[in-house]
Amino acid sequence: MLRTENLSVHFGAFRALTDISVEVRPGEVVGVIGPNGAGKSTLVNALSGVVAPSAGSVVLDGRTLGRTRPVRRSRLGLVRTFQTAQLFGSLSGRSNIDLARRGPGSRSLEDLLAAATTMLRLDPVLDLAADRLSGGQRKLVEFVRALAAEPQVLLLDEPVAGVPMHDRVHVLDLMRRHLTDRGGSVVLIEHDMEFVSSVCDRVYVMNAGAVIAHGTWAEISSDPVVLEAYLGTAPTAPTGAEN
């Protein structure tokens, strides 16, 4: 569904990403973890076209994207959220979500969006200007807006940061419903390791702009290189976590 081949991003002499090769298969949730400054958000920026690669390529569903602009990538099915929610502040939450729709929408999409706003307790605040929402509510509106765009690949940059624990469970449920109903895939950047271990099929670990390990949660959480660079000690996955 999505892959990079030797993707590198340089800002002058600074190498933000070096030879990143990842792949995301249909129906997968792929995690990207690592310490602050590892290059995770730069990777999402390169995938979404916000920054141009210095070398290498991004391939979506067999199509090499080259220097395709972000809006075009979104229309091709590569849709993202941001580490800090990016909404039109003067517009209501409902209007922000509606802007992402590509047309009238299928019944399954309408059902998904209705379930999303109800599950995430957004219905009472949807008609408020986005600037009046809490940080957690803004993240949730941005997440629902991304679903409204009917993505093939959903790039989520810390989607549950600032989101109450009760709503994190529903974000997880909605991600799974997106995978089942829409046949899509998810790339998840997240610092909450319990969330990562609960949802990701595979995980890439980054440090200093490079991938240092990848595999299932069970594999990377016991990898000495990963423990030294990021995890410190192997966290215990919650009961029922999918490895």
NULUM-89077 format. One record per residue (C-alpha): residue number from 1; residue in one letter; z, x, y. Coordinates in nm, 3 decimals. Each point is the difference from the previous one (the first is absolute). Layout:
N
+-----+---------+---------+---------+---------+
: num : residuo :      pz :      px :      py :
+-----+---------+---------+---------+---------+
: NUM :       A :       Z :       X :       Y :
...
+-----+---------+---------+---------+---------+
END
This chain:
243
+-----+---------+---------+---------+---------+
: num : residuo :      pz :      px :      py :
+-----+---------+---------+---------+---------+
:   1 :       M :   0.000 :   0.000 :   0.000 :
:   2 :       L :   0.094 :   0.280 :   0.243 :
:   3 :       R :   0.000 :   0.376 :  -0.032 :
:   4 :       T :   0.003 :   0.313 :   0.210 :
:   5 :       E :  -0.164 :   0.327 :  -0.097 :
:   6 :       N :   0.142 :   0.321 :   0.147 :
:   7 :       L :   0.091 :  -0.182 :   0.321 :
:   8 :       S :   0.121 :   0.229 :   0.280 :
:   9 :       V :   0.103 :  -0.074 :   0.358 :
:  10 :       H :   0.050 :   0.282 :   0.251 :
:  11 :       F :   0.124 :  -0.030 :   0.357 :
:  12 :       G :  -0.107 :   0.332 :   0.144 :
:  13 :       A :   0.176 :   0.268 :  -0.203 :
:  14 :       F :   0.244 :  -0.252 :  -0.149 :
:  15 :       R :  -0.091 :  -0.119 :  -0.351 :
:  16 :       A :   0.140 :  -0.353 :  -0.025 :
:  17 :       L :  -0.169 :  -0.067 :  -0.337 :
:  18 :       T :  -0.145 :   0.252 :  -0.245 :
:  19 :       D :  -0.226 :  -0.091 :  -0.292 :
:  20 :       I :   0.150 :  -0.342 :  -0.073 :
:  21 :       S :  -0.153 :  -0.166 :  -0.307 :
:  22 :       V :   0.146 :  -0.339 :  -0.095 :
:  23 :       E :  -0.133 :  -0.309 :  -0.172 :
:  24 :       V :   0.102 :  -0.363 :   0.002 :
:  25 :       R :  -0.125 :  -0.215 :  -0.285 :
:  26 :       P :  -0.059 :  -0.376 :   0.016 :
:  27 :       G :   0.323 :  -0.196 :  -0.027 :
:  28 :       E :   0.226 :   0.303 :   0.056 :
:  29 :       V :   0.284 :   0.066 :   0.239 :
:  30 :       V :  -0.005 :   0.371 :   0.080 :
:  31 :       G :   0.291 :   0.152 :   0.188 :
:  32 :       V :  -0.012 :   0.295 :   0.238 :
:  33 :       I :   0.337 :   0.161 :   0.066 :
:  34 :       G :   0.130 :   0.320 :   0.153 :
:  35 :       P :   0.220 :   0.135 :   0.279 :
:  36 :       N :  -0.063 :  -0.068 :   0.369 :
:  37 :       G :  -0.297 :   0.204 :   0.117 :
:  38 :       A :  -0.153 :   0.017 :  -0.348 :
:  39 :       G :  -0.326 :  -0.157 :   0.123 :
:  40 :       K :   0.039 :  -0.352 :  -0.142 :
:  41 :       S :  -0.089 :  -0.190 :   0.317 :
:  42 :       T :  -0.281 :   0.244 :   0.073 :
:  43 :       L :  -0.140 :  -0.086 :  -0.342 :
:  44 :       V :   0.005 :  -0.372 :   0.084 :
:  45 :       N :  -0.160 :   0.076 :   0.337 :
:  46 :       A :  -0.278 :   0.191 :  -0.174 :
:  47 :       L :  -0.051 :  -0.275 :  -0.259 :
:  48 :       S :  -0.019 :  -0.268 :   0.269 :
:  49 :       G :  -0.226 :   0.204 :   0.230 :
:  50 :       V :   0.251 :   0.051 :   0.281 :
:  51 :       V :  -0.046 :   0.377 :  -0.036 :
:  52 :       A :  -0.314 :   0.176 :  -0.121 :
:  53 :       P :   0.027 :   0.238 :  -0.297 :
:  54 :       S :  -0.072 :   0.367 :   0.054 :
:  55 :       A :  -0.130 :   0.020 :  -0.357 :
:  56 :       G :  -0.025 :  -0.211 :  -0.314 :
:  57 :       S :  -0.075 :  -0.369 :  -0.037 :
:  58 :       V :   0.141 :  -0.351 :  -0.033 :
:  59 :       V :  -0.174 :  -0.230 :  -0.249 :
:  60 :       L :   0.063 :  -0.377 :  -0.008 :
:  61 :       D :  -0.135 :  -0.192 :  -0.299 :
:  62 :       G :  -0.270 :   0.262 :  -0.054 :
:  63 :       R :  -0.098 :   0.024 :   0.368 :
:  64 :       T :   0.061 :   0.326 :   0.188 :
:  65 :       L :   0.142 :  -0.100 :   0.337 :
:  66 :       G :  -0.082 :   0.315 :   0.195 :
:  67 :       R :   0.078 :  -0.070 :   0.366 :
:  68 :       T :   0.005 :  -0.378 :  -0.038 :
:  69 :       R :   0.213 :  -0.145 :   0.280 :
:  70 :       P :   0.334 :  -0.173 :  -0.070 :
:  71 :       V :  -0.129 :  -0.351 :   0.079 :
:  72 :       R :  -0.289 :   0.044 :  -0.242 :
:  73 :       R :   0.234 :   0.131 :  -0.272 :
:  74 :       S :   0.216 :  -0.307 :   0.048 :
:  75 :       R :  -0.303 :  -0.224 :  -0.047 :
:  76 :       L :  -0.087 :   0.191 :  -0.316 :
:  77 :       G :   0.345 :  -0.083 :  -0.136 :
:  78 :       L :   0.216 :   0.301 :   0.097 :
:  79 :       V :   0.287 :  -0.152 :   0.200 :
:  80 :       R :   0.316 :   0.169 :   0.125 :
:  81 :       T :   0.339 :  -0.051 :   0.158 :
:  82 :       F :   0.177 :   0.252 :   0.221 :
:  83 :       Q :   0.329 :   0.186 :  -0.012 :
:  84 :       T :   0.091 :  -0.182 :   0.322 :
:  85 :       A :  -0.146 :  -0.350 :  -0.005 :
:  86 :       Q :  -0.307 :  -0.034 :   0.222 :
:  87 :       L :  -0.026 :  -0.360 :   0.123 :
:  88 :       F :  -0.147 :  -0.164 :   0.307 :
:  89 :       G :   0.330 :  -0.050 :   0.181 :
:  90 :       S :  -0.100 :  -0.288 :   0.225 :
:  91 :       L :  -0.146 :  -0.200 :  -0.288 :
:  92 :       S :   0.205 :  -0.204 :  -0.242 :
:  93 :       G :   0.063 :   0.119 :  -0.351 :
:  94 :       R :  -0.227 :  -0.279 :  -0.124 :
:  95 :       S :  -0.284 :   0.115 :   0.230 :
:  96 :       N :   0.042 :   0.360 :  -0.117 :
:  97 :       I :  -0.044 :  -0.113 :  -0.359 :
:  98 :       D :  -0.295 :  -0.227 :   0.084 :
:  99 :       L :  -0.185 :   0.289 :   0.167 :
: 100 :       A :  -0.033 :   0.172 :  -0.337 :
: 101 :       R :  -0.174 :  -0.292 :  -0.170 :
: 102 :       R :  -0.367 :   0.054 :  -0.077 :
: 103 :       G :  -0.089 :  -0.370 :  -0.009 :
: 104 :       P :   0.142 :  -0.332 :  -0.115 :
: 105 :       G :   0.160 :   0.171 :  -0.300 :
: 106 :       S :   0.024 :  -0.109 :  -0.361 :
: 107 :       R :   0.264 :  -0.239 :  -0.126 :
: 108 :       S :   0.167 :   0.284 :  -0.189 :
: 109 :       L :   0.024 :   0.204 :   0.323 :
: 110 :       E :   0.147 :  -0.294 :   0.191 :
: 111 :       D :   0.253 :  -0.053 :  -0.279 :
: 112 :       L :   0.090 :   0.371 :   0.004 :
: 113 :       L :   0.052 :   0.006 :   0.379 :
: 114 :       A :   0.204 :  -0.321 :  -0.004 :
: 115 :       A :   0.219 :   0.140 :  -0.278 :
: 116 :       A :   0.033 :   0.330 :   0.184 :
: 117 :       T :   0.125 :  -0.145 :   0.328 :
: 118 :       T :   0.244 :  -0.228 :  -0.183 :
: 119 :       M :   0.133 :   0.266 :  -0.239 :
: 120 :       L :   0.045 :   0.248 :   0.285 :
: 121 :       R :   0.175 :  -0.261 :   0.219 :
: 122 :       L :  -0.260 :   0.032 :   0.274 :
: 123 :       D :  -0.083 :  -0.370 :   0.046 :
: 124 :       P :   0.268 :  -0.058 :   0.272 :
: 125 :       V :  -0.125 :   0.293 :   0.212 :
: 126 :       L :  -0.378 :  -0.008 :  -0.054 :
: 127 :       D :  -0.066 :  -0.161 :   0.337 :
: 128 :       L :   0.207 :   0.253 :   0.195 :
: 129 :       A :  -0.173 :   0.286 :   0.179 :
: 130 :       A :   0.002 :   0.307 :  -0.222 :
: 131 :       D :   0.192 :   0.194 :   0.267 :
: 132 :       R :   0.292 :  -0.240 :  -0.052 :
: 133 :       L :   0.028 :   0.070 :  -0.372 :
: 134 :       S :   0.243 :   0.245 :  -0.156 :
: 135 :       G :  -0.130 :   0.327 :  -0.140 :
: 136 :       G :   0.032 :  -0.132 :  -0.355 :
: 137 :       Q :  -0.180 :  -0.324 :   0.087 :
: 138 :       R :  -0.283 :   0.196 :   0.162 :
: 139 :       K :  -0.041 :   0.206 :  -0.319 :
: 140 :       L :  -0.018 :  -0.318 :  -0.206 :
: 141 :       V :  -0.254 :  -0.166 :   0.231 :
: 142 :       E :  -0.215 :   0.314 :  -0.018 :
: 143 :       F :   0.024 :  -0.008 :  -0.380 :
: 144 :       V :  -0.113 :  -0.365 :  -0.014 :
: 145 :       R :  -0.280 :   0.080 :   0.247 :
: 146 :       A :  -0.121 :   0.272 :  -0.237 :
: 147 :       L :  -0.004 :  -0.253 :  -0.287 :
: 148 :       A :  -0.200 :  -0.239 :   0.219 :
: 149 :       A :  -0.280 :   0.257 :   0.021 :
: 150 :       E :  -0.053 :  -0.037 :  -0.377 :
: 151 :       P :   0.009 :   0.375 :  -0.071 :
: 152 :       Q :  -0.141 :   0.176 :  -0.302 :
: 153 :       V :   0.239 :   0.286 :   0.067 :
: 154 :       L :   0.318 :  -0.058 :   0.199 :
: 155 :       L :   0.147 :   0.310 :   0.169 :
: 156 :       L :   0.368 :  -0.060 :   0.074 :
: 157 :       D :   0.183 :   0.253 :   0.218 :
: 158 :       E :   0.375 :  -0.060 :  -0.053 :
: 159 :       P :  -0.036 :  -0.380 :  -0.028 :
: 160 :       V :   0.371 :  -0.069 :  -0.057 :
: 161 :       A :   0.145 :   0.231 :   0.267 :
: 162 :       G :   0.242 :  -0.213 :   0.201 :
: 163 :       V :  -0.055 :  -0.300 :  -0.229 :
: 164 :       P :   0.313 :  -0.170 :  -0.145 :
: 165 :       M :   0.062 :   0.049 :  -0.371 :
: 166 :       H :  -0.055 :  -0.372 :  -0.068 :
: 167 :       D :  -0.353 :   0.020 :   0.142 :
: 168 :       R :  -0.087 :   0.326 :  -0.176 :
: 169 :       V :   0.004 :  -0.184 :  -0.333 :
: 170 :       H :  -0.253 :  -0.247 :   0.138 :
: 171 :       V :  -0.224 :   0.277 :   0.136 :
: 172 :       L :  -0.003 :   0.136 :  -0.354 :
: 173 :       D :  -0.085 :  -0.343 :  -0.143 :
: 174 :       L :  -0.282 :  -0.049 :   0.253 :
: 175 :       M :  -0.146 :   0.340 :  -0.080 :
: 176 :       R :  -0.013 :  -0.094 :  -0.367 :
: 177 :       R :  -0.156 :  -0.336 :   0.083 :
: 178 :       H :  -0.264 :   0.177 :   0.210 :
: 179 :       L :  -0.083 :   0.222 :  -0.297 :
: 180 :       T :  -0.022 :  -0.295 :  -0.238 :
: 181 :       D :  -0.177 :  -0.254 :   0.223 :
: 182 :       R :  -0.227 :   0.228 :   0.198 :
: 183 :       G :  -0.065 :   0.276 :  -0.253 :
: 184 :       G :   0.097 :   0.262 :   0.257 :
: 185 :       S :   0.187 :   0.329 :   0.004 :
: 186 :       V :   0.284 :   0.136 :   0.214 :
: 187 :       V :   0.080 :   0.342 :   0.142 :
: 188 :       L :   0.367 :   0.008 :   0.094 :
: 189 :       I :   0.169 :   0.256 :   0.224 :
: 190 :       E :   0.374 :  -0.054 :  -0.018 :
: 191 :       H :   0.332 :   0.184 :   0.029 :
: 192 :       D :   0.192 :  -0.265 :  -0.196 :
: 193 :       M :  -0.009 :   0.151 :  -0.348 :
: 194 :       E :   0.142 :  -0.310 :  -0.165 :
: 195 :       F :  -0.290 :  -0.199 :   0.142 :
: 196 :       V :  -0.250 :   0.267 :  -0.110 :
: 197 :       S :   0.140 :   0.019 :  -0.353 :
: 198 :       S :  -0.009 :  -0.380 :  -0.030 :
: 199 :       V :  -0.365 :  -0.051 :   0.086 :
: 200 :       C :  -0.214 :   0.313 :  -0.034 :
: 201 :       D :  -0.218 :   0.066 :  -0.303 :
: 202 :       R :  -0.048 :   0.362 :   0.106 :
: 203 :       V :   0.140 :   0.217 :   0.277 :
: 204 :       Y :  -0.143 :   0.294 :   0.196 :
: 205 :       V :   0.253 :   0.238 :   0.154 :
: 206 :       M :  -0.098 :   0.186 :   0.314 :
: 207 :       N :   0.154 :   0.296 :   0.178 :
: 208 :       A :  -0.138 :   0.208 :   0.288 :
: 209 :       G :  -0.332 :  -0.183 :  -0.004 :
: 210 :       A :  -0.072 :   0.044 :  -0.371 :
: 211 :       V :   0.054 :  -0.197 :  -0.321 :
: 212 :       I :   0.262 :   0.184 :  -0.205 :
: 213 :       A :   0.028 :  -0.247 :  -0.290 :
: 214 :       H :  -0.120 :  -0.335 :  -0.124 :
: 215 :       G :   0.073 :  -0.226 :  -0.293 :
: 216 :       T :   0.216 :  -0.296 :  -0.096 :
: 217 :       W :   0.340 :  -0.046 :   0.163 :
: 218 :       A :   0.168 :   0.131 :  -0.316 :
: 219 :       E :  -0.214 :   0.313 :   0.012 :
: 220 :       I :   0.033 :   0.087 :   0.368 :
: 221 :       S :   0.371 :  -0.090 :   0.024 :
: 222 :       S :   0.080 :   0.266 :  -0.262 :
: 223 :       D :  -0.245 :   0.263 :   0.126 :
: 224 :       P :   0.196 :   0.310 :   0.119 :
: 225 :       V :  -0.255 :   0.068 :   0.275 :
: 226 :       V :   0.042 :  -0.352 :   0.138 :
: 227 :       L :   0.378 :   0.012 :  -0.028 :
: 228 :       E :   0.011 :   0.325 :   0.195 :
: 229 :       A :  -0.249 :  -0.107 :   0.268 :
: 230 :       Y :   0.112 :  -0.358 :   0.059 :
: 231 :       L :   0.217 :  -0.202 :  -0.235 :
: 232 :       G :   0.285 :   0.248 :  -0.038 :
: 233 :       T :   0.141 :  -0.170 :  -0.308 :
: 234 :       A :  -0.175 :  -0.248 :  -0.221 :
: 235 :       P :   0.081 :  -0.352 :   0.128 :
: 236 :       T :   0.062 :  -0.270 :  -0.254 :
: 237 :       A :  -0.270 :  -0.264 :  -0.012 :
: 238 :       P :   0.135 :  -0.357 :   0.017 :
: 239 :       T :   0.019 :  -0.205 :  -0.317 :
: 240 :       G :  -0.338 :  -0.140 :  -0.088 :
: 241 :       A :  -0.190 :   0.251 :   0.215 :
: 242 :       E :  -0.360 :   0.045 :  -0.102 :
: 243 :       N :  -0.072 :   0.360 :  -0.092 :
+-----+---------+---------+---------+---------+
END
